[in-house]
Amino acid sequence: MVVAGFAFLLLAEATMVIRQERTQIVATKALKIGAELIDFARDRARLMQRRPDESFDQNEQRISKQNAETQSLYSKTYYSKVAYLRYEFARRGLRDPELEEFYQRPAYPIAIREIGEKLFRMGVALRSWTFF
């Protein structure tokens, strides 16, 4: 009986350690992807600044093209990573209504930056979780 109780406690502790380690992995990924998205958004926003040698119409056309390219790059590079993190956070009971609303198709670099900041903050919060 004592051996069975010890084995049960050992198994329960191992399960908690594994859960804690998986949570820390998700938190680390969120911090990394969040920081990458913030940098990506900053770089894309820089490309949209008005150039002194272009007309208003040229500026509008270039910004429209840049926005489409930004969305495409986000979809190809980050969407699946953000969706994975969103799922992992939801499994742990962490949800953000704004993230839920626009993580799939952020329209502008400012929205991408907001997604990055939210993931980063959620990663920080998750990193502080303990199961002991």
N, CA, C and O atoms as a MOPAC input file, in Angstrom:
PM7 MOZYME 1SCF
protein

 N      0.81700 1    -1.18000 1     0.00000 1
 C      0.00000 1     0.00000 1     0.00000 1
 C      0.87500 1     1.26500 1     0.00000 1
 O      0.60200 1     2.22800 1    -0.71600 1
 N      1.91600 1     1.23400 1     0.80900 1
 C      2.82100 1     2.38000 1     0.88100 1
 C      3.53200 1     2.57300 1    -0.45700 1
 O      3.69800 1     3.70300 1    -0.91700 1
 N      3.94600 1     1.48600 1    -1.07200 1
 C      4.63000 1     1.55900 1    -2.36400 1
 C      3.67400 1     2.11600 1    -3.42500 1
 O      4.07600 1     2.94100 1    -4.24600 1
 N      2.43100 1     1.67800 1    -3.41500 1
 C      1.45100 1     2.17300 1    -4.38400 1
 C      1.19400 1     3.66000 1    -4.16500 1
 O      1.08200 1     4.42300 1    -5.12400 1
 N      1.09900 1     4.07100 1    -2.90000 1
 C      0.91300 1     5.49600 1    -2.59800 1
 C      2.10700 1     6.31300 1    -3.05400 1
 O      1.94500 1     7.39800 1    -3.61200 1
 N      3.30000 1     5.80000 1    -2.82200 1
 C      4.51800 1     6.50100 1    -3.26000 1
 C      4.55500 1     6.60600 1    -4.78700 1
 O      4.89300 1     7.65700 1    -5.33200 1
 N      4.20900 1     5.52100 1    -5.46800 1
 C      4.19300 1     5.52900 1    -6.93500 1
 C      3.17400 1     6.53700 1    -7.45600 1
 O      3.44500 1     7.25100 1    -8.42100 1
 N      2.01300 1     6.59700 1    -6.82800 1
 C      0.99400 1     7.56000 1    -7.23500 1
 C      1.49000 1     8.99900 1    -7.05300 1
 O      1.32000 1     9.82900 1    -7.94500 1
 N      2.09800 1     9.29300 1    -5.90700 1
 C      2.63800 1    10.63300 1    -5.66000 1
 C      3.73700 1    10.98500 1    -6.65400 1
 O      3.81000 1    12.11600 1    -7.13400 1
 N      4.57700 1    10.02800 1    -6.95400 1
 C      5.65300 1    10.25000 1    -7.92900 1
 C      5.07900 1    10.54000 1    -9.31200 1
 O      5.55200 1    11.43500 1   -10.01300 1
 N      4.07600 1     9.79400 1    -9.69200 1
 C      3.42400 1    10.01400 1   -10.98300 1
 C      2.72800 1    11.37500 1   -11.02800 1
 O      2.81700 1    12.08300 1   -12.03100 1
 N      2.04400 1    11.73700 1    -9.95800 1
 C      1.36400 1    13.03900 1    -9.90400 1
 C      2.37700 1    14.17700 1    -9.98700 1
 O      2.14800 1    15.16100 1   -10.68800 1
 N      3.48300 1    14.04800 1    -9.28200 1
 C      4.51200 1    15.08700 1    -9.32500 1
 C      5.13300 1    15.18600 1   -10.71400 1
 O      5.37000 1    16.28700 1   -11.21100 1
 N      5.39500 1    14.05000 1   -11.33700 1
 C      5.95600 1    14.05200 1   -12.68900 1
 C      4.98700 1    14.71300 1   -13.67000 1
 O      5.41300 1    15.46200 1   -14.55000 1
 N      3.71700 1    14.44800 1   -13.52900 1
 C      2.70100 1    15.05900 1   -14.38700 1
 C      2.68200 1    16.56800 1   -14.20600 1
 O      2.58500 1    17.31400 1   -15.18100 1
 N      2.77600 1    17.01700 1   -12.96800 1
 C      2.78500 1    18.45800 1   -12.70900 1
 C      4.04300 1    19.12000 1   -13.27400 1
 O      3.97800 1    20.22600 1   -13.81000 1
 N      5.17200 1    18.45200 1   -13.15600 1
 C      6.42200 1    18.99400 1   -13.69500 1
 C      6.33300 1    19.08100 1   -15.21600 1
 O      6.75200 1    20.07600 1   -15.80800 1
 N      5.80000 1    18.06300 1   -15.83800 1
 C      5.65700 1    18.07300 1   -17.30000 1
 C      4.70300 1    19.17900 1   -17.72300 1
 O      4.98200 1    19.88600 1   -18.69200 1
 N      3.59300 1    19.34900 1   -17.03000 1
 C      2.63100 1    20.41100 1   -17.35300 1
 C      3.28700 1    21.78700 1   -17.19300 1
 O      3.10600 1    22.67000 1   -18.03200 1
 N      4.04000 1    21.95800 1   -16.12200 1
 C      4.73900 1    23.22800 1   -15.89200 1
 C      5.75100 1    23.48700 1   -17.00800 1
 O      5.86300 1    24.61200 1   -17.49600 1
 N      6.47500 1    22.46500 1   -17.40500 1
 C      7.47600 1    22.62100 1   -18.46300 1
 C      6.81600 1    22.96400 1   -19.79700 1
 O      7.32000 1    23.81600 1   -20.53000 1
 N      5.72100 1    22.32800 1   -20.11500 1
 C      4.99800 1    22.63800 1   -21.35300 1
 C      4.46300 1    24.06900 1   -21.33500 1
 O      4.49300 1    24.76500 1   -22.35000 1
 N      3.98300 1    24.49300 1   -20.19100 1
 C      3.49300 1    25.86900 1   -20.04600 1
 C      4.63100 1    26.85900 1   -20.26400 1
 O      4.44800 1    27.89000 1   -20.91100 1
 N      5.79500 1    26.54800 1   -19.72900 1
 C      6.94400 1    27.43600 1   -19.90300 1
 C      7.39700 1    27.48300 1   -21.36900 1
 O      7.84000 1    28.52500 1   -21.85300 1
 N      7.28400 1    26.37000 1   -22.05500 1
 C      7.62700 1    26.34000 1   -23.48200 1
 C      6.67400 1    27.23900 1   -24.27300 1
 O      7.10800 1    28.00000 1   -25.13800 1
 N      5.38200 1    27.14800 1   -23.97500 1
 C      4.39600 1    28.00400 1   -24.65100 1
 C      4.68200 1    29.47100 1   -24.33300 1
 O      4.62900 1    30.32100 1   -25.22100 1
 N      4.98200 1    29.76600 1   -23.07800 1
 C      5.28400 1    31.14900 1   -22.68700 1
 C      6.50500 1    31.66900 1   -23.44300 1
 O      6.49800 1    32.80400 1   -23.91900 1
 N      7.53500 1    30.86200 1   -23.55600 1
 C      8.75100 1    31.26600 1   -24.27200 1
 C      8.45700 1    31.50600 1   -25.74800 1
 O      8.94800 1    32.47200 1   -26.33200 1
 N      7.65900 1    30.63100 1   -26.35100 1
 C      7.28000 1    30.82500 1   -27.75700 1
 C      6.48100 1    32.11300 1   -27.92900 1
 O      6.67700 1    32.84200 1   -28.90100 1
 N      5.58300 1    32.39200 1   -26.99100 1
 C      4.77300 1    33.61300 1   -27.07100 1
 C      5.65800 1    34.85200 1   -26.97900 1
 O      5.44900 1    35.81900 1   -27.71100 1
 N      6.63000 1    34.82900 1   -26.09600 1
 C      7.55600 1    35.95800 1   -25.97300 1
 C      8.34200 1    36.15400 1   -27.26600 1
 O      8.51300 1    37.27800 1   -27.73800 1
 N      8.81300 1    35.05300 1   -27.82800 1
 C      9.61400 1    35.11900 1   -29.05500 1
 C      8.77700 1    35.61600 1   -30.23400 1
 O      9.17800 1    36.54900 1   -30.92900 1
 N      7.62600 1    35.00200 1   -30.46000 1
 C      6.77100 1    35.38500 1   -31.58600 1
 C      6.23200 1    36.79900 1   -31.37800 1
 O      6.15400 1    37.57500 1   -32.33000 1
 N      5.86300 1    37.13500 1   -30.15900 1
 C      5.39400 1    38.49200 1   -29.87000 1
 C      6.44900 1    39.52800 1   -30.24300 1
 O      6.14100 1    40.52700 1   -30.89300 1
 N      7.69200 1    39.28900 1   -29.83000 1
 C      8.77800 1    40.22200 1   -30.16000 1
 C      9.01600 1    40.28700 1   -31.66700 1
 O      9.24400 1    41.36400 1   -32.21800 1
 N      8.96300 1    39.13500 1   -32.32900 1
 C      9.13600 1    39.11700 1   -33.78700 1
 C      8.03500 1    39.92400 1   -34.47700 1
 O      8.31000 1    40.67400 1   -35.41300 1
 N      6.80600 1    39.77300 1   -34.02200 1
 C      5.69700 1    40.51300 1   -34.62900 1
 C      5.82700 1    42.01300 1   -34.40700 1
 O      5.52400 1    42.80000 1   -35.30300 1
 N      6.26800 1    42.41100 1   -33.23700 1
 C      6.47400 1    43.83300 1   -32.96700 1
 C      7.53000 1    44.40000 1   -33.91900 1
 O      7.35000 1    45.47900 1   -34.48200 1
 N      8.62700 1    43.66800 1   -34.09300 1
 C      9.68100 1    44.10900 1   -35.02800 1
 C      9.17800 1    44.12600 1   -36.46700 1
 O      9.44500 1    45.06900 1   -37.21200 1
 N      8.45200 1    43.08500 1   -36.85500 1
 C      7.90300 1    42.99200 1   -38.21000 1
 C      6.97400 1    44.17800 1   -38.48200 1
 O      7.05600 1    44.81100 1   -39.53500 1
 N      6.09600 1    44.46900 1   -37.52800 1
 C      5.14800 1    45.58400 1   -37.69400 1
 C      5.88900 1    46.91600 1   -37.78900 1
 O      5.52900 1    47.77000 1   -38.59900 1
 N      6.91300 1    47.09500 1   -36.97200 1
 C      7.69800 1    48.33600 1   -37.01300 1
 C      8.35700 1    48.51200 1   -38.38200 1
 O      8.33600 1    49.59900 1   -38.95900 1
 N      8.93700 1    47.43200 1   -38.88700 1
 C      9.59700 1    47.49800 1   -40.19500 1
 C      8.60600 1    47.77400 1   -41.31600 1
 O      8.89000 1    48.55100 1   -42.22700 1
 N      7.44300 1    47.13600 1   -41.24700 1
 C      6.42300 1    47.34700 1   -42.28600 1
 C      5.84800 1    48.76200 1   -42.20300 1
 O      5.56600 1    49.37600 1   -43.23200 1
 N      5.67500 1    49.27800 1   -40.99600 1
 C      5.16300 1    50.64800 1   -40.83300 1
 C      6.15700 1    51.65500 1   -41.39100 1
 O      5.76100 1    52.67200 1   -41.96000 1
 N      7.42500 1    51.38000 1   -41.23500 1
 C      8.45800 1    52.26400 1   -41.76500 1
 C      8.35600 1    52.36300 1   -43.29700 1
 O      8.59500 1    53.42400 1   -43.87300 1
 N      8.00300 1    51.26100 1   -43.93700 1
 C      7.86700 1    51.25900 1   -45.40400 1
 C      6.68400 1    52.11500 1   -45.86900 1
 O      6.64400 1    52.54300 1   -47.02200 1
 N      5.73600 1    52.36000 1   -44.98600 1
 C      4.52900 1    53.09200 1   -45.36800 1
 C      4.62900 1    54.59300 1   -45.14500 1
 O      3.69200 1    55.33100 1   -45.45000 1
 N      5.73100 1    55.03800 1   -44.62900 1
 C      5.87700 1    56.47700 1   -44.41700 1
 C      5.86400 1    57.20600 1   -45.75800 1
 O      6.36700 1    56.72000 1   -46.77100 1
 N      5.27700 1    58.36700 1   -45.71600 1
 C      5.15200 1    59.15900 1   -46.94400 1
 C      6.52200 1    59.60000 1   -47.43600 1
 O      7.36500 1    60.06000 1   -46.66600 1
 N      6.71700 1    59.44800 1   -48.71700 1
 C      7.96900 1    59.87600 1   -49.34500 1
 C      7.78300 1    61.28600 1   -49.88700 1
 O      6.72400 1    61.60700 1   -50.42500 1
 N      8.78700 1    62.11800 1   -49.75200 1
 C      8.63400 1    63.51600 1   -50.18000 1
 C      8.44500 1    63.69300 1   -51.68500 1
 O      7.90300 1    64.70800 1   -52.12300 1
 N      8.88100 1    62.72800 1   -52.47000 1
 C      8.82900 1    62.88500 1   -53.92400 1
 C      7.59300 1    62.26000 1   -54.57500 1
 O      7.52600 1    62.18900 1   -55.80200 1
 N      6.61900 1    61.80600 1   -53.79100 1
 C      5.45100 1    61.17200 1   -54.39900 1
 C      4.18500 1    61.98200 1   -54.14200 1
 O      4.03500 1    62.66700 1   -53.13100 1
 N      3.29500 1    61.86800 1   -55.10100 1
 C      2.01600 1    62.57300 1   -54.97700 1
 C      1.10900 1    61.82800 1   -53.99800 1
 O      1.41300 1    60.71700 1   -53.56200 1
 N      0.00600 1    62.46200 1   -53.67100 1
 C     -0.96700 1    61.84600 1   -52.77600 1
 C     -1.47900 1    60.53100 1   -53.36100 1
 O     -1.56900 1    59.52800 1   -52.65300 1
 N     -1.81700 1    60.53500 1   -54.65700 1
 C     -2.31800 1    59.31400 1   -55.30200 1
 C     -1.26600 1    58.21400 1   -55.32200 1
 O     -1.57700 1    57.04900 1   -55.07500 1
 N     -0.03200 1    58.57600 1   -55.61300 1
 C      1.04600 1    57.59100 1   -55.61200 1
 C      1.23000 1    57.00600 1   -54.20500 1
 O      1.43400 1    55.80400 1   -54.03400 1
 N      1.15200 1    57.88200 1   -53.21900 1
 C      1.28400 1    57.44200 1   -51.82800 1
 C      0.16800 1    56.47000 1   -51.46900 1
 O      0.42600 1    55.43000 1   -50.86400 1
 N     -1.06200 1    56.79400 1   -51.83300 1
 C     -2.20400 1    55.92100 1   -51.54600 1
 C     -2.04200 1    54.56000 1   -52.21500 1
 O     -2.30500 1    53.52800 1   -51.59700 1
 N     -1.61500 1    54.55400 1   -53.46200 1
 C     -1.42800 1    53.29500 1   -54.19200 1
 C     -0.31700 1    52.46100 1   -53.54900 1
 O     -0.46000 1    51.25100 1   -53.37800 1
 N      0.77500 1    53.11200 1   -53.20100 1
 C      1.90200 1    52.39500 1   -52.59700 1
 C      1.49500 1    51.81900 1   -51.23500 1
 O      1.83600 1    50.67900 1   -50.91900 1
 N      0.77700 1    52.59000 1   -50.43900 1
 C      0.34900 1    52.11400 1   -49.12300 1
 C     -0.61900 1    50.94500 1   -49.26700 1
 O     -0.54300 1    49.97900 1   -48.50900 1
 N     -1.51800 1    51.02800 1   -50.22400 1
 C     -2.44900 1    49.92700 1   -50.46100 1
 C     -1.68700 1    48.65700 1   -50.83000 1
 O     -1.99300 1    47.57100 1   -50.33800 1
 N     -0.70000 1    48.80600 1   -51.69500 1
 C      0.12400 1    47.66000 1   -52.10200 1
 C      0.92300 1    47.12300 1   -50.90800 1
 O      1.03000 1    45.91100 1   -50.72000 1
 N      1.47600 1    48.02300 1   -50.11400 1
 C      2.24700 1    47.61000 1   -48.93900 1
 C      1.36300 1    46.86900 1   -47.92900 1
 O      1.78600 1    45.87100 1   -47.34600 1
 N      0.14100 1    47.36000 1   -47.72700 1
 C     -0.78100 1    46.68700 1   -46.80900 1
 C     -1.09000 1    45.27200 1   -47.27200 1
 O     -1.11500 1    44.33900 1   -46.46900 1
 N     -1.32300 1    45.11600 1   -48.56000 1
 C     -1.60600 1    43.77900 1   -49.10700 1
 C     -0.39000 1    42.86500 1   -48.92300 1
 O     -0.53100 1    41.69500 1   -48.56600 1
 N      0.78000 1    43.40300 1   -49.16600 1
 C      2.00600 1    42.62400 1   -49.00300 1
 C      2.22400 1    42.26700 1   -47.52700 1
 O      2.63800 1    41.15300 1   -47.20500 1
 N      1.94300 1    43.21300 1   -46.64800 1
 C      2.09100 1    42.97300 1   -45.20700 1
 C      1.15900 1    41.85300 1   -44.76400 1
 O      1.57200 1    40.96000 1   -44.02500 1
 N     -0.09800 1    41.89300 1   -45.21200 1
 C     -1.04400 1    40.83600 1   -44.86700 1
 C     -0.58300 1    39.48600 1   -45.40000 1
 O     -0.69300 1    38.47000 1   -44.71400 1
 N     -0.07300 1    39.48000 1   -46.61000 1
 C      0.40500 1    38.23800 1   -47.20300 1
 C      1.58900 1    37.66500 1   -46.41100 1
 O      1.63200 1    36.46900 1   -46.12600 1
 N      2.53400 1    38.51900 1   -46.06700 1
 C      3.69200 1    38.06600 1   -45.29500 1
 C      3.27500 1    37.56600 1   -43.91200 1
 O      3.78600 1    36.55500 1   -43.43200 1
 N      2.35300 1    38.27200 1   -43.28200 1
 C      1.84900 1    37.83800 1   -41.98100 1
 C      1.20300 1    36.45600 1   -42.11700 1
 O      1.46700 1    35.55800 1   -41.31700 1
 N      0.36100 1    36.29600 1   -43.13200 1
 C     -0.32600 1    35.01500 1   -43.32800 1
 C      0.65800 1    33.87200 1   -43.54100 1
 O      0.50000 1    32.79300 1   -42.97100 1
 N      1.66200 1    34.11300 1   -44.35500 1
 C      2.63600 1    33.05800 1   -44.67800 1
 C      3.58600 1    32.76400 1   -43.53000 1
 O      3.94400 1    31.60900 1   -43.30000 1
 N      3.99600 1    33.79300 1   -42.80900 1
 C      5.06000 1    33.64200 1   -41.82000 1
 C      4.54700 1    33.45500 1   -40.39900 1
 O      5.11400 1    32.67100 1   -39.63800 1
 N      3.48600 1    34.16200 1   -40.03200 1
 C      3.10400 1    34.21900 1   -38.61600 1
 C      1.73700 1    33.63500 1   -38.27400 1
 O      1.52300 1    33.22300 1   -37.13400 1
 N      0.82300 1    33.58800 1   -39.20800 1
 C     -0.54500 1    33.19500 1   -38.86700 1
 C     -0.60100 1    31.85800 1   -38.13000 1
 O     -1.24700 1    31.76300 1   -37.08600 1
 N      0.05100 1    30.84100 1   -38.64400 1
 C     -0.04400 1    29.51800 1   -38.00900 1
 C      0.57600 1    29.53200 1   -36.61400 1
 O      0.08600 1    28.84800 1   -35.71600 1
 N      1.64200 1    30.30000 1   -36.42500 1
 C      2.26800 1    30.39800 1   -35.10400 1
 C      1.34300 1    31.10800 1   -34.11500 1
 O      1.21100 1    30.68600 1   -32.96600 1
 N      0.71300 1    32.17400 1   -34.56400 1
 C     -0.21200 1    32.91500 1   -33.70800 1
 C     -1.42600 1    32.05400 1   -33.38400 1
 O     -1.89300 1    32.04600 1   -32.24500 1
 N     -1.94400 1    31.32700 1   -34.37600 1
 C     -3.09700 1    30.45700 1   -34.14500 1
 C     -2.75800 1    29.36200 1   -33.12600 1
 O     -3.57000 1    29.04600 1   -32.25700 1
 N     -1.57000 1    28.79400 1   -33.23700 1
 C     -1.12500 1    27.77600 1   -32.27700 1
 C     -1.07600 1    28.36000 1   -30.86600 1
 O     -1.58000 1    27.74900 1   -29.92400 1
 N     -0.46700 1    29.54700 1   -30.71700 1
 C     -0.36100 1    30.16800 1   -29.40300 1
 C     -1.74200 1    30.52100 1   -28.84700 1
 O     -2.00900 1    30.33300 1   -27.66000 1
 N     -2.60600 1    31.02700 1   -29.70700 1
 C     -3.96400 1    31.36400 1   -29.28800 1
 C     -4.65800 1    30.11600 1   -28.73800 1
 O     -5.31300 1    30.17600 1   -27.69800 1
 N     -4.51500 1    28.99700 1   -29.43000 1
 C     -5.09300 1    27.73100 1   -28.98900 1
 C     -4.51000 1    27.29900 1   -27.64300 1
 O     -5.24900 1    26.89500 1   -26.74400 1
 N     -3.19200 1    27.38500 1   -27.50500 1
 C     -2.53900 1    26.97100 1   -26.26400 1
 C     -2.95300 1    27.86300 1   -25.09800 1
 O     -3.15800 1    27.37400 1   -23.98700 1
 N     -3.07700 1    29.15800 1   -25.34100 1
 C     -3.54800 1    30.05200 1   -24.28300 1
 C     -4.98900 1    29.71000 1   -23.89500 1
 O     -5.32600 1    29.67500 1   -22.71200 1
 N     -5.82100 1    29.46200 1   -24.87900 1
 C     -7.22200 1    29.12900 1   -24.60800 1
 C     -7.32500 1    27.84200 1   -23.79100 1
 O     -8.16800 1    27.73900 1   -22.90000 1
 N     -6.47900 1    26.87100 1   -24.08800 1
 C     -6.46400 1    25.62000 1   -23.31800 1
 C     -6.16500 1    25.86800 1   -21.84900 1
 O     -6.58800 1    25.11400 1   -20.97300 1
 N     -5.42500 1    26.94400 1   -21.59900 1
 C     -5.04700 1    27.27900 1   -20.23100 1
 C     -5.97600 1    28.33100 1   -19.62200 1
 O     -5.73000 1    28.82700 1   -18.52200 1
 N     -7.04700 1    28.66400 1   -20.35000 1
 C     -8.02500 1    29.60600 1   -19.83400 1
 C     -7.68800 1    31.06800 1   -20.05600 1
 O     -8.34500 1    31.94400 1   -19.49300 1
 N     -6.68200 1    31.34700 1   -20.86300 1
 C     -6.31500 1    32.73100 1   -21.17400 1
 C     -6.87900 1    33.10400 1   -22.53900 1
 O     -6.55700 1    32.48600 1   -23.55300 1
 N     -7.71800 1    34.11800 1   -22.54100 1
 C     -8.30300 1    34.59800 1   -23.80000 1
 C     -8.22500 1    36.11200 1   -23.81400 1
 O     -8.25500 1    36.76100 1   -22.76800 1
 N     -8.12500 1    36.65600 1   -24.99900 1
 C     -8.13300 1    38.10100 1   -25.16400 1
 C     -9.10900 1    38.42000 1   -26.28800 1
 O     -8.89200 1    38.00000 1   -27.42500 1
 N    -10.18400 1    39.15600 1   -25.99400 1
 C    -11.21200 1    39.42400 1   -27.01000 1
 C    -10.65900 1    40.12200 1   -28.25900 1
 O    -11.06800 1    39.80400 1   -29.37600 1
 N     -9.74900 1    41.05100 1   -28.07900 1
 C     -9.19500 1    41.74800 1   -29.24500 1
 C     -8.33700 1    40.81400 1   -30.08700 1
 O     -8.37900 1    40.87100 1   -31.31600 1
 N     -7.56600 1    39.96500 1   -29.44100 1
 C     -6.75500 1    38.99200 1   -30.18600 1
 C     -7.66900 1    38.06100 1   -30.96700 1
 O     -7.41200 1    37.76800 1   -32.13400 1
 N     -8.72500 1    37.60200 1   -30.33100 1
 C     -9.68500 1    36.72600 1   -30.99900 1
 C    -10.29200 1    37.39800 1   -32.22600 1
 O    -10.55900 1    36.75200 1   -33.23900 1
 N    -10.50200 1    38.68700 1   -32.11600 1
 C    -11.19100 1    39.42400 1   -33.17500 1
 C    -10.36100 1    39.57900 1   -34.44700 1
 O    -10.89100 1    39.44200 1   -35.54900 1
 N     -9.07600 1    39.86100 1   -34.30900 1
 C     -8.34500 1    40.21100 1   -35.53500 1
 C     -7.02100 1    39.48100 1   -35.75900 1
 O     -6.22900 1    39.92800 1   -36.58800 1
 N     -6.74700 1    38.38200 1   -35.05900 1
 C     -5.47800 1    37.69400 1   -35.29200 1
 C     -5.41600 1    37.01800 1   -36.66300 1
 O     -4.32800 1    36.80700 1   -37.19900 1
 N     -6.56800 1    36.67800 1   -37.23100 1
 C     -6.57500 1    35.96000 1   -38.50500 1
 C     -6.18500 1    36.84000 1   -39.68800 1
 O     -5.45100 1    36.40300 1   -40.57500 1
 N     -6.67300 1    38.07100 1   -39.70300 1
 C     -6.40300 1    38.95500 1   -40.83500 1
 C     -6.20100 1    40.40000 1   -40.36200 1
 O     -7.05400 1    41.25700 1   -40.59100 1
 N     -5.08000 1    40.66100 1   -39.70700 1
 C     -4.84400 1    42.04600 1   -39.30300 1
 C     -4.64800 1    42.91400 1   -40.53900 1
 O     -3.89600 1    42.55700 1   -41.44600 1
 N     -5.31700 1    44.03400 1   -40.56800 1
 C     -5.34100 1    44.86200 1   -41.77400 1
 C     -4.11600 1    45.75300 1   -41.92500 1
 O     -3.72600 1    46.07400 1   -43.04800 1
 N     -3.51000 1    46.15500 1   -40.82700 1
 C     -2.43200 1    47.14100 1   -40.88400 1
 C     -1.30900 1    46.76000 1   -39.92200 1
 O     -1.51300 1    45.96100 1   -39.00800 1
 N     -0.13900 1    47.32600 1   -40.12900 1
 C      0.97300 1    47.04300 1   -39.20600 1
 C      0.64500 1    47.34300 1   -37.74600 1
 O      1.13500 1    46.65800 1   -36.84800 1
 N     -0.16900 1    48.34700 1   -37.50400 1
 C     -0.51600 1    48.66600 1   -36.11400 1
 C     -1.28900 1    47.51400 1   -35.47400 1
 O     -1.12300 1    47.25300 1   -34.28300 1
 N     -2.12200 1    46.82600 1   -36.23700 1
 C     -2.86200 1    45.67500 1   -35.71100 1
 C     -1.90200 1    44.51000 1   -35.45700 1
 O     -2.05600 1    43.78100 1   -34.47700 1
 N     -0.92800 1    44.33700 1   -36.32600 1
 C      0.06800 1    43.27400 1   -36.13900 1
 C      0.89700 1    43.56900 1   -34.89100 1
 O      1.19400 1    42.66700 1   -34.10700 1
 N      1.26200 1    44.82000 1   -34.71500 1
 C      2.01300 1    45.19200 1   -33.50800 1
 C      1.18100 1    44.89600 1   -32.26000 1
 O      1.70400 1    44.40400 1   -31.26100 1
 N     -0.10100 1    45.19500 1   -32.32400 1
 C     -0.98400 1    44.93200 1   -31.18500 1
 C     -1.05600 1    43.43400 1   -30.88500 1
 O     -1.05700 1    43.03700 1   -29.72000 1
 N     -1.11500 1    42.61500 1   -31.91100 1
 C     -1.10900 1    41.16000 1   -31.72100 1
 C      0.19300 1    40.74400 1   -31.04000 1
 O      0.18200 1    39.96300 1   -30.08800 1
 N      1.31100 1    41.27100 1   -31.53500 1
 C      2.60800 1    40.95600 1   -30.93300 1
 C      2.67900 1    41.36300 1   -29.47500 1
 O      3.17600 1    40.61000 1   -28.63800 1
 N      2.18200 1    42.55800 1   -29.16700 1
 C      2.20000 1    43.02900 1   -27.78300 1
 C      1.30600 1    42.16100 1   -26.89200 1
 O      1.66600 1    41.85800 1   -25.75400 1
 N      0.15300 1    41.76800 1   -27.40800 1
 C     -0.75000 1    40.91700 1   -26.62300 1
 C     -0.11500 1    39.55000 1   -26.36400 1
 O     -0.17100 1    39.04300 1   -25.24400 1
 N      0.48600 1    38.95600 1   -27.39200 1
 C      1.14500 1    37.66600 1   -27.20000 1
 C      2.28500 1    37.78700 1   -26.19600 1
 O      2.47300 1    36.91400 1   -25.34900 1
 N      3.03800 1    38.86600 1   -26.29700 1
 C      4.15000 1    39.06900 1   -25.38300 1
 C      3.64600 1    39.17800 1   -23.93900 1
 O      4.17900 1    38.53100 1   -23.03800 1
 N      2.61700 1    40.00000 1   -23.73000 1
 C      2.06200 1    40.15500 1   -22.37600 1
 C      1.47600 1    38.83400 1   -21.86000 1
 O      1.64300 1    38.49300 1   -20.68900 1
 N      0.79900 1    38.10400 1   -22.72900 1
 C      0.23300 1    36.82600 1   -22.30900 1
 C      1.34700 1    35.82800 1   -21.97800 1
 O      1.21200 1    35.02700 1   -21.05300 1
 N      2.44200 1    35.87900 1   -22.73100 1
 C      3.59600 1    35.02500 1   -22.43600 1
 C      4.20700 1    35.35200 1   -21.09200 1
 O      4.57700 1    34.45200 1   -20.33800 1
 N      4.31500 1    36.64000 1   -20.78500 1
 C      4.83400 1    37.05800 1   -19.47300 1
 C      3.91600 1    36.54100 1   -18.37000 1
 O      4.38600 1    36.01500 1   -17.36100 1
 N      2.61600 1    36.69000 1   -18.56300 1
 C      1.65500 1    36.21400 1   -17.55700 1
 C      1.76200 1    34.69800 1   -17.38600 1
 O      1.75800 1    34.20000 1   -16.26000 1
 N      1.85700 1    33.97400 1   -18.48000 1
 C      1.92900 1    32.52800 1   -18.41600 1
 C      3.23000 1    32.06600 1   -17.76600 1
 O      3.25300 1    31.06100 1   -17.05600 1
 N      4.29400 1    32.79200 1   -18.00600 1
 C      5.59800 1    32.43400 1   -17.44400 1
 C      5.55900 1    32.46900 1   -15.91400 1
 O      6.29700 1    31.73600 1   -15.25500 1
 N      4.71200 1    33.30700 1   -15.36300 1
 C      4.65400 1    33.42800 1   -13.90700 1
 C      3.76500 1    32.36400 1   -13.25700 1
 O      3.71100 1    32.26900 1   -12.03100 1
 N      3.07900 1    31.57700 1   -14.06000 1
 C      2.23100 1    30.51400 1   -13.51700 1
 C      3.09300 1    29.43000 1   -12.86500 1
 O      4.16400 1    29.08300 1   -13.36300 1
 N      2.61100 1    28.91700 1   -11.77000 1
 C      3.24800 1    27.76100 1   -11.15000 1
 C      2.15600 1    26.76900 1   -10.77700 1
 O      1.01500 1    27.14900 1   -10.51100 1
 N      2.52000 1    25.51100 1   -10.76400 1
 C      1.56100 1    24.45500 1   -10.46000 1
 C      1.83800 1    23.79800 1    -9.10800 1
 O      1.20100 1    22.81000 1    -8.74200 1
 N      2.77700 1    24.34800 1    -8.38900 1
 C      3.13700 1    23.75100 1    -7.09800 1
 C      2.67200 1    24.60600 1    -5.96100 1
 O      2.88800 1    24.26000 1    -4.79900 1

